[in-house]
Amino acid sequence: MTEFFADLPRFEFLQNAVMACVLAGLACGVMGSYVVTRRISSVAGAIAHSILGGLGAARYCQVVLGWTWFTPMTGAVLMALASALVISWVRVALREREDTVIQAVWAVGMAIGLLFIFKTPGYNEDLMSYLFGSILMVTQRDLWVMAGLDVMLLVVCVPLYSRMVAVCFDEEFAVTRGIDVQLNHLLMICLVALTVVLLVSVAGIVMVIALLTLPAATASHFSGRLWHMMVLSGVLTAVLSIAGMAVSYEPDLPVGAVIIVLAACVYILVVITARARGIRGMRA
């Protein structure tokens, strides 16, 4: 860890990575808390894995069709939003079982991605970084994109905070207050989808759902209100991400994997301690 903090002032890529952790923490704190309190981690997981389809399609279009503008990140955003819309539409309009739709989106998205990757000439090393995270490769452009998403989340979620609370904890009460629960849920799912894309650079597709939910679940044991949970979850995400980088830096371990292991250890420790003391955290 000492080597990491010694190199931090000297190397721009480490500074970019730390800033990415802070920006990701803000988005993760807000939307991770929503995912945990609404108990829709399976939806977020399906969206996270389905974006492999967008990544693969974008890479294929770049290499085979020459569409240089169609970057993997663009494909990921489009696929994430499409998956969110499909899950919400099938659930509301067709009244199908949500678990079936979630598993279908999860599997079909990954299958589409694998097909495009298989048909794309060359070794898709950059796509592998999306699978397992590449936070040390974050650029200044990526930071601006992440900052823009954070601003958008705040612009949308701050005015709608009271509605989020009502929908998270008592849908029937929300309906009686004239809140369109389905529309609010669709909007939040789309924001979750964008947050998932943002977090892919930190933890990768394989582990992004853990980064989205573990800090929020940990924060719920110390929070009496949703906004308390969001703030604490955001801080935990940033701290755990930076700590994961510091721990993995010298032994050259996968950063995303180390971050998730640290987050899981903290969560388990908090749960055990809370049970031992009889403390009950915030519940959805």
N, C-alpha and C positions, 0 to 999 in steps of 0.2 A: 504493500500500500504506500510506503514511503516513496518508492520510485515514481508512482503515479502522481503524487502531489508535488514531487520535485520537477517532473516534466510538464506539469499543467501550465505554468506560466510561459513555457518555452515553445509549446507546439499548438498551432491553431486548431488542428483536428481534435485535440483533446478539449479545448475550449468550446468548440462547436458541439461536441458530444455532451458536455455538461449543460450547455444552454438547451440542447434538445431534450435532456432529461427534465429540466425545469418546465419547458413548454409542454412536454408530454404529460407532466404531472398535473398541470392545470386542467387539460382536457380530460384526463383520466379521472381526476377527482370529481368533476361534475357528472360526466356520463357513467363512470363506474359506479357511483352512488345510485344513480337511477337504475342501472342494470341490476344491482344487488337488491335494492328495495322492491323493485318490480318482479324480481325473480325471473329474469329473462336472459340468464347467462347462456342458455342453449341457443337462443336467437343470435346473440352476439358471436357465439362460437361458429354457427353456421355461416354468418356473414364473413367472418375472418377467413375461414377455409375456402369459401366460394371465390374470394378475390384472386385465387390462383388462376382461375379462368380468365380474368381480365388481364393479369400479368402475362400469361402465356399468349393470349390473343394479341396483345400489344407488341410483344417481342416478335411474334410471327409477322405482323404487319410491317414492323421496322426492317427486318432482315429480308423477307421475301418480297414484299410489295413496295418497299422503299418509303413508307410513311414515317419519316423521321420525327414528325410532330407528335405521333401517337406513342408517347412514352409509357413504360410500365406503370408509373404512378397514375397516369391518366386512365389507363385501363382498369387499375385497381379501384379508383374512385367510382367509375361508371358501373363496374360489376358490383361493388358494395351497395350502391344506391339501388341498382336493379334488384338485388337479392332482398333488400329491406322492403321494397315495394311489393315484390312477389309474395313474401311471407305475410305482409299485412293484408294484401288484397285477397289472397286465398282464405285467410282466416276470417275476414269480415264479409266478403262478398259471396264466397262459395261455401262457407261454413264447414270447411274440411278440418280434420283433426290437425291441430297445430304441430304436434310432434312429428307427424308424417311429413308435413311440408318442410319443416326444419331439416330433417334428415335428408330429404330429397335435394334441397338447395345445397346443403353441405356436400353431398356426394357428387351431384351433377356439376357443381362449380369446379371441384377438384378434377373431375374426369375431363371436362372441357380443357382445363389448363394443361393437363398431362398430354392430351392429344395435340394441342398446339405446340407444346415444348418438343414433343417427339418429332413433329414435322418441320421444326425450325432447324436449319443447318447450323453447325457449330456447337460449341460447348456453352451452355447457358449459365455461366458462372454467376452473372449478376442476378439471375432469378433465384439461385441458391441462397443468396444473401437475404432475399425477401422471406425465404422459408425460415431462416434461423436468426435473422436480425443482422444489422450492420451499422450499429450506432456510431462506430469510430469513422465511418465513411460519410457521415452527414456533412453536407455543404452549406454555405451561406444561403444559397437559394432554398434548400430544404428548410432552413430555419425560418425564412420569411413565409414559406407556405404554412409551416406549423403555427407561426404567430398569427397569420391570417385566420386559420381555423379557430384558434383560441378566442380571437376577437369575435368571430361569428357566433361561437357558442355562448359567449357572455351576452352579446346583443340579443340573442334569442331567449336564453334561459333566465336571465335576470328579470325581465318583465313577466315571464310566465312562471316564476317560481311558485307562487301560491297555487297555480293550477297543477304544477308538477307534484306538489305535496298532496293535494287532494286526490289526484289520480294514483299516486303511489300507495297511499294508505287506505283510501276508502272510495272506491269507484262509484258506489251507489250515492254517496253524499255528493260527489262531483257532478253526477248526472242531475241531482235535484237542484244544484246551483247553476244549472244551465251550461255546464262545460261539455264540449264535444269530446268525449273520452277517446273515441276512435281516431279523430283527427289529431288530437294531442299526442296520442301514442305513436301514430305514423310519423309525425314530425320528430319526436324523440328517437325513434328507431333510425330515421335517416341521419340524425346527428351521431348516434352510436356508430353507424356505418362509417361515417367520416372519421370518427375518433379511432376506430379500428385500423383504418388505413394509416393514420398518423402514427399509431403505436407499432406498426409492423417494422419500421426502421429500428425500433428499440429492442423488441423481443422476437420478431419474426412471426409468420403466420402460425407456426406450430404452437407457440407459447403465448400469443398475444392475449388470449382470453384470460389466462392466469394473471397477467399484469393488470388487466382491466378490473378484475373482481377481487383479488386477494387483498390489496391495500384498502379497498372500500369495505370489504368484510371485516378487516381488522379495525378500521375506523369506527364501524358501527357499534363496537363494544365500548366506545368512549364518548359517544355522541347521543345527545337527547333530541337534537333537531337535524333535519336534513342538511341545512347549510353548514352546520358544524361538521357533519360527516363529509361533506364535499371538500371543505377546507383541509381537514385532517388527512383525508385520503389523498388529496393532491400533494401535500407535504410529504407523506409517506412514500408515494410513488417516486417523487423526485429524489428523496434521500436514499431510498433503496436502489434506485437506478445508478446514482453516482457511486454508492458503496459497492454495487456489483461491478462497476467498471474498475474501481480501485483494487478490489480483491482479485479480479481476473487479469489485470494489466501485466504484472510481473511474471506469473506462471503461464501467460498466454492461453488462457481458457476462454471458451465461448462466453461472451459478455451476457447475451440474453439468457442463457441457461443459468449463469451465476445469479443474475438478478431475480429470476423466478425462484430459485432455491432459497435465497435470502428472504424473499417475500413469504414463501411458504413456512419457513422456520419461524418468522415473526408471528404469522397468523396462528400457527399451532401453539406457540408459547402463550400468546394472548388468550386463546380459547381455554387452554388448560388452567391458566391463572384465574381467568374469570369464573370458570366452573368451580375452582377450589374456594374462591371467595364468595361464591353465590351472586356474582354480579351479572345482571342482564343488560345487554346492550340494546340498541334501538332495533325494533323488529318491524318488518313490513306487514 
